[in-house]
Amino acid sequence: MKKLLALAMILVLALGLLAGCGETANDPGTETSGGSTTEEELSVYVVVSSTFGDRSFNDSALEGANKLAEEHSNVKVNSIECNNENFDAQMQNAADNADVVVCVGWEFYNVETIAPDYPDVHWIWVDNATGAPVENVLNITYAQNEGSFLVGYIAAAMSESGVIGAIGGEDSDTINDFIVGYKQGAQYYADENNTTITVETNYTNDYDDPAKGKECALALNDLGADVIFQIASKAGDGVFEAAEERGFYAIGVDSDQKYINPEVIICSMKKEVGNSIYEAVTQLLGGDDSLWGTTWETDLASGYVGVGYGEEDAVQQVSDELKAKVDELAEQIVSGDIVVDTVR
């Protein structure tokens, strides 16, 4: 009998130890596999209205997501090109497989009605904002008018003809927000220096065809424009081609594009699209989703809008003196001493 009791006690103790081993607590957001602890996978889809390869707006968004994947082994990035059609369907295709969907382009305005159907998905709408807050949508907007003021000042200062130009991808509020800032910056230079600056503008009505950008640039150059700001995504490559052929200067957009042709691109108006996506998702990875349900308005003060002059070893057409003046103007915009016009 004593032997039976002893055996029973041994069995109870063994079962207790086994149960204890099964109660190991996992950290939130982790899973166990083969005795090791790994983070949960986070699937990020970047959906663009047109295509990649613009070396500015769309590519910057994907670069931001890829940077996350490089730094976090659990982040998996996929991308979808809408080719200017099926925007709603492609948002839904992404949401069926994603934890985070990044929509790049104004064409995704139906995100405010689609996102509530996917409450477990975190949505980011780049460069636009829903009509009212949506709980699982983060809108990111950029004060492109502020950065454009600065490059407008540079264009006016660099012009020898007294005529500068701007080429937009379409006649829309977002594009015209660049243009009003650009014109104001040029006029600011003219007023400071008691001179006259004329700003000529036109639109490609296309974001993908460099031939249309080139045609528009040649037309503006025929009007005397010797510095032209391209605001037309991939179509803007044609502006750079025209600048090289005709010998005028060009200004890039969204990313620092000087590397494309450092001899003719004197600077770029930067919108840090990729870095803003990177920052938002990094916060989400850390368990903070407080940005969602809001509009994050980035500007010169936040550092997500600015002017790029290329790498340090790149040829520089803009003098150090002019760069210093631009820095002063940026400080005045941040302080509110200069209020930049906007159409948004």
N, C-alpha and C positions, 0 to 999 in steps of 0.2 A: 504493500500500500504506500509506504513512504517513497518507494522508487517511482510509483505512478505519479504521486504528487510532485516530486522533483522534476519529472519529465514535463508535466503540465506547466510548471513555473518557467521552465526553460523555453517552452513554446510561446508562452505569453510574452516573455522578454524579447524573443526574436521577432515576433510580430510587431511589437512596439517599436523596435529599432527600424524595421522596414517601413512602418508608417511614418516615422520621423524623417526618414530619408526622402519620402515622397512629398514633404511639406516645404521644400526649399522654395522661398519666395523669389519670384522674378522681379527685376526692376520694371517700372512702368515703361512701356514701349520697347520691351525686349522679349526675345523668345529663346528657348534652350534647344540645343540640338547636339546630340552626342556628348553631353556633359559640358559643352562650351556655350557661352552667352553671346548672342549677336543681336544687332539692332533690327527692328522691323524695316522692311523695304518700303521706300517711299517712291511712288511712281509719278514722275512729272512729265506732262505732255505740253509742248510748245506748239500752238496752232497759229499759223500766219495766214492772212487773207489772200496773199499772192504766193510768192515763192521765196526761197532763200537765195543767197548769192548777191544781195544788194550791197554788201560791205558797209552797211550802215544800220538802219533801224531793225529789220528782221534778224539779221545776223547777230546783232548785239544781244537780242533777247535770247537766242539759242546759246550764245557764248556764256551768258550769265548762268543758264541752267547747266551747261556742261562743266562750268567751274564748280558748281555744287557737287556734281557727280565725281569730279576729280578729287575733291576733298572729303567726300562722304561715300564710303563703299556701299552704303545701303540705298543711295539715291540712284534711281534708274531714269534716264531721260529718253523720251521718244519725241518725234516731231511729225507734224502734218502740214502739208502745203495745200491750201484750198484752191489755188489757181483761179481766184476771183469768182468762185461759185460754191454752192452747197455749204454755206457758213454754218447754218443751224445743224445740219446733219453731221458735219465734222466736229462741232462742239460736242454733240451727243456721242459720237464714236470715241472721242477722247475720254469723256466722262465715264463711259462704260468700263474703262480700264485704268483710270488714273486716280491718284489721291489729290493731285494738284493739276489744274488745267490753266495754262497761261494763254490768253487770247490777245493776239497782237494785230490791232487794226480796228478802225471805227465800225467796220462791217459786222462786228459781233455784238451789235446793240441788243439783240434778243437774249443775251446772257442774263438779263434781269428777269426773264420769264422762264428760261431753261434751268438756270442754277438751282432754284428752289426744288426742282424735281430730283436733284442730286444733292441732298443735304449733307452727305458725308464727304463730298468733294469740296476742296478749297479752290476757289476760282480767283484768277487775277486778270483784270482787264487793263491792258496797257494803253496809256495815252487817251483815255476816255473815262467817263463816269456814268453810272446808271442814274436814271431820273430820281430815284429815291434809294436810300440804303438797302442793300440786300445782305442778309446775315452772313452768308458764306461767300460773298464777293468782295475782293479788295480792288478798288479802283486806284490806279496810279496815274497822276497827271504831272506834266512838266511845264515849267514857266519858260517855254521856248521864246516868248517875246523878250524876256530879259537877256538871254544869251544872244538873241538876234540883234538887240540894240548894240551890243558890244561889237559884233562882227560888221554891223552897218557903219559904226564909227571907223573901224579899221578900213573897210572898203572905201569910204570917203577920203580917208587920209592917204590911202595908197593910189587913188585914182589920179591920173594925169589929165584926163579929158574933162573931168567934172561930171561925168555920166557913169553911173553904176547900174547893175541889174540884179533881178531876182527871178528865178524860175520855179514855180510851184507845180506839184504833181496834179493838183486839181484846185478849183475855186471853192474851198471849204473853210470853215471857221478855223480848223487846226492849222492849215497852211497859211491862211491870212494872218494868223496870230504871229507867225514868224515874220511875215512881211511888214506888219505895222511896227513891230519892234525894230526891224532893219531900217525902215524909212526914218523912224524917230532918231535912231543912232546916227544916221547919216546927216540928218538935219541938225543934230546937236553939234556935230563937227563943223558944219557950215556956219552955224551961228557963232561958235567959239572963234572961228578963224576968219570971220567976215568974208565969206565966199559963197558961191552957189553950187549946190549939188542936185543933180536930177537923177531920180530913181525910175528906171524903166522895168516893167514886169510883164510876164506872160505865163501861160500854163501849158504843160504838156498834155494834160488830161489823160495821163498814163503814167504808171509807176515802173513799168517793166521794159520799155523800149528805148534804149540809148539813142536810136536814130531820131526820135522825137525830141529828146533833150538836146541833141546836137543842133537840130533845126531851130529850136527856140533860142539857143545860145548865139548862133550865127545871126539870127534876126536882131537880137539885142545889140550884138557887136556892131552890126550895120548902123544902129542908131547912135553909136558912139560909146557904148558901155565897155569899159576896159577892166572892170572887176565884176564878176557875176557869181551870185550866191545860188547854189543849186539846192532845191528843197523838193526833190522828185525821186528819191530812192534810187533804184537801179537805172531809171531813165536819166538820172544825173550823170552817169558815166559819160554820156554824150556831151555834156557840158565840159567835162575835162578834156575830151578829145578835141572839141572845138577850140578850147583855150590853148592847147598845144599847137594846133595848126595855125591859129590866127595870132598867137603871141600875146594874149591877155591873161589876166589872173582869174582864178576861181576860188570859191570858198566851199568847203565840204559841209556835210550835215550829219547830225545824230552821233556818229563815231568820229574819231580823229582820222580823217581820210588822207592826210598829207602823204602817207607812204605810197598811195596809188600813183601819184605823179608829183613828187616834191618840187619840181621846177616851176609848176604853174599853180599848185594848190597852196595858198599862203597861210591858211588856217581853217579850222572847222568849228561850227557851232555844235557843241556836244550835248546830247541828252543821254545820261548814263542809264539807259534802259536795262542793260544786262546787270549792272551793279545793283539797281533797285530791285530787280527780281531776285538776285542772289541774297540781298539783305532780308527781304520779306520771307523767303523760304527758310533762310537760316534761323530767323526768329521762330518760325513754325516748328522747325526741327528741335528747337530748345523748349518747346511746349508753350510758346506764347503766340496765340492767334488773335491778339487784340486789334491788329490792323484790319482784320476782316470785318466787313460791315461798315467800313469807312472809306473815304477818299483821301489818299495820301498825296498831298500837293507838294511836289518837290520843286526846288528853285535854286537860285545862286547861293542863297544862304545855307542850304542843306548840302551843297556841293554836288548835286546831281545834274546841274546845268552849268555850262561854262564854255571856255574857248580852248581848243587844242592847237598846238603848233608843231606837232610831230615829235619824233624822237630827238634827243639832245644833239645827235650828230647830223641831223637833217639840215639841208640848206635852209636858211631863214631869210625871207624877204621882209618880214615885219621886224622893225628895229627894236632894240631893248627899250629905248625911250618910249616908243609907241606902246609896247607891252606894259610898261609901268603905268602909262596913262590909262590903259584899259583896266588894269587892276584897281586904280583909283576910282574909275567909273563904277566898277563892280561893287566896291565898298559903298559908294553913294547910293546905289540901287538897293543894296541890302539894308542900309540905314534908313531908307525912305526919303532921302534927300532928292533922289531922282525917281519919279514914278513912271513906269513904262506903260505905254498904251497897250490895250488888249482887246480882242474881239470875242473872248470866251466868257 
